[in-house]
Amino acid sequence: MSNGDLWKKSLEGFFSGRARDLGPNPSLADLCYVSGRDPRVWADIRDYDDLIDSIVEQLGLTERSKILEVGCASGFIAYGLAGRVAAYYGVDLAKPALGVARKLHLANAEFREADGARLPFPESYFDAVLCYDVFTNFPNWSVGEAIINEMVRVLRPGGRALAGSIPDQELKAEFEKKVAEVGAALYEQFGEQPARVVRKTIWQPFVQRALNRPPPGITCYYFSRTQFVECAKRLGVEVTIRDIHLRNPYRGLRFNAVFRKPTV
């Protein structure tokens, strides 16, 4: 394992450790926990439904669509999206998190262990591809660009790929201020975020020492809209920068990049 891949192993350990805490029949709050989301943000199911509706609209999905999610973790998005399409595929590096996703028993969903930069699918295989709220985990742009390249490769001509919920580099100060405001509001409404003990994995102390970092966790990385525009030019695809869903408290501070593969 190269030093450049240590971030990946650490992230995999974060999701895997949380996934091992869960039993059968995971709830939406459980899926939030595994993926590092704050369940208090999704306490109102209308907020979650708004997220799924926005993904369906921005990707142009129908009940006939065959879609892929890169970085699906425990199935937080699959939970609401799989039933809206003909076939859903999810890939992730964290095998225990995929085990949680399979416990959802989604009839038309398949979950596979795979690296998003080396997708195990042929070209033009999917009607749509998404990678939502995952770029925040990538330590540099080259990682994200490799993912986009693969997303476009497996996308059929005319199909759309969504890189979603990207923290805007140009609005970092405003975003961090908003995070503090949202945290205070959630505390006032719900109290402390529910805490759970995460089990340690055998490799964790070694990776922590190699990285000289604390135990696995979620770090928020920021990207520029220009990076996605320039990437689209290099790939010869169209891209539209869209806002995130209406009910999200960080609307205006995060963005979606929707790529469209040419038909010819």
N, C-alpha and C positions, 0 to 999 in steps of 0.2 A: 504494500500500500504506500503510495507516494505521499509526500507532505501536502501536495495539492488536493488529495482526496480525503484528508483527515476530517475536513468539515463535513463531508458526506457521511462518514462513519459515525461521527458525533451526532449528526441530525437523525440518522437511522436509529441510533440508540435512544434518543429522546422519545420518538414515536413508539418504538418497540417496548421500552420500559413501561410506558403508560398503557399500551395495549394489553400487556400481561396482567394488569390489575383488574380487567373486566371479566364478567361472567357472560352467560348467554343472554340473548334478547337485549342488545344495547339500545339505549334511548338516545334521543338527539343530544341530550346533555352529555352522555357518555362519549358520543362522537366528537363533541366539542373538546372534551377533556383530552382525548387521544391526539387530536390535531393541534392542540395548543391554543384553541379559541376560548374566549371567556364565555361560559354558558349564560351569564347574565345578559349579555348583548342580544342573545337569541331567545330570551324568555317569552317574548311575544312572537307567536308563530307567524304573525303577519310579516315580520321582518325577514324570516327565513323564506316564506313564500315569495316575497318581493325579490329576494336574491335569485331564486330559481326562475321566476318569470323573466327577469332581466337576462339571464343566460340563454333561455329559450329564444327570446326576442333578438338578442345581439348575434346569436349563431344561426338564426333562421331555422330552428329545429321544427320538425313535424313528427307525427307518430310513425313515420316511415324511416326516420333517420337512424343511421348507425354511427355511434359516436365513441370517442376515446377521451378519457381524462388522464392526464399525466400528473402524477403526484396525488393520487386519490386518497392516500392514507387509509383511514378507517371507514371511509364512505360517507363523509359529512354531506357532500354534494350529491353523490349517487342516491342517497336516502330520498331525496325529493325529485331528482332528475330522471332516474332510470325509468320510472313509470310514464314519462312523457315522450319516450322515444321507442323505436323498434328493438334496438340492441345497444347496450352500454358495455364498454370495456374500460377497466381501470387498471393502471399500473403504478407501482410504487416500489421503493427499495426495502421498506420495512415489512418483513414477512409477518410478524405478529399483528401489525396494523391491518394487513390484508385479511388475516384470520378474523378480525373483528368485523370487517366489511362483509365477509361471507356469512357471518351470523345474522345479517339483515335479511337473508333469504329472498333476495330480489330475483324474481323469476327470469328476467331477461338480461341479467348482469353477469359478467365474468371478470374476475380479478386475478392479475398476474404479477409476479415479482419481476421487475425489469427496471433498467436504467433509462430515463427519459432521453438521454443523449444517444442511446442505441436501441431504438424501439424494435421489438420482434414482430414487425408487421411489414407487408409489402407496400410498395408505392401505391398511392391513390386508393387506399383501402377504406377510408372513412369519409362520411359526409361532413363531419365536423370534429374538431379537436379542441379541447380546452385544457388550460393549466392555470388554475385559479387560486389566488392567495398563496402561491408557492415561490414566486420570484423573490419575495421578502427573505427567503432562506439562502439565496445564492450570493456568495461572497464577492463575485465580480461579474462583469458583463459577459465574458467569454463563456461562462457556464450557461447563462440564460440564452445566449445566441445559439449555442449548440442544441439546446432544447427546441428553440423555434425552428431551426433547420430541419429537425426530425419531424416536428409537428406538420410542417408544410410538405415534407416528403410523403407522408402517409395520407395526406389530404387529397381527395379527388378534385379534379379541375372544377372550378366554380364553387367549391366548398369554402367554409370559413374556419379559421383557427383563432381562439381567444386566449390571450395572455392577460389574466385579470387581477384586479385589485393591487396594482403596482403603486407603492408609495412614491410620490413625486419628489425627485431630488431638489427641484427648484422651490418646493414648499415645505422643506424639512422642518424649519423652525415653527411654522404654523401648525404642521402636523403634530409635532411633539407637544405643543401647547394644547391642542385639541385632545390628545391622548390623556393628558392630565385632567382636563375638564370632564371628559367622558368617564374616567375612572372615579372622579369625585361624585358625579351624578349617580353612577351605578352603586357606589358605596352607600349613598344616602337612601337609595330606593331599596337595595337588596342586602346591604351589609357586605361583609368580606366575601371574596370569591371562595367557593368551596375548595378546601384543600384535600389532597390525597397523597399518599406516600408512593413514590415511584421506586420500583425495585432496581437495584444496580445490576449491570451486566458484567460478565467476567473481564471484558476488554476495557471497560470504562476507565479504570485508574490509569492504564497505560496511555490511552489516547489523551486523557486530561493532562498527564505530565508532558507528553510530546507537544501538545499545543500550548502548554503553560496557561490553561484556561480553567474556569470553574466547571462543575458537572454539566452535562448536555442540557441545552436549553434553546430557546428561540431568540435569535437576533434579527432585528429588522434592518434589511439593507434597502437602499433607495436607488432608483434609476431615473434617467431622463427620458422624456418623451422622444427627444431627438434620436436616441439610441434605437428605438423601435422603428422610427421612420427610415433611418439609414439602413437598418437591417432589411426592411422590406424592399428597398431599392436594390440591395445586393442580391436578394433572392428573386427579384423580378415579379413581386406580388404587390397588390394594393394593401394599404393599411389605413384604418380609420381610428383615431383616438377618441374614445368615448368615456363618459363619466360612469362611475359605479352606480349600483342600484339606488333608487330614490330614498329609501328608508335607512340607508347606512349612515351612521353618524359622521363618517369620514368622507362623505360625498364632497367632491371638489378638491380634496387633498390626495386622493388616490385616483388612478385612471385604469381603463381597459384599453388594450391594443387589439383590434379586430383585423386579422389578415384575411384577404380573399385571394384564392389561387386562380389565375387566369384560366379560361375555358379552352384556350388554344395555346 
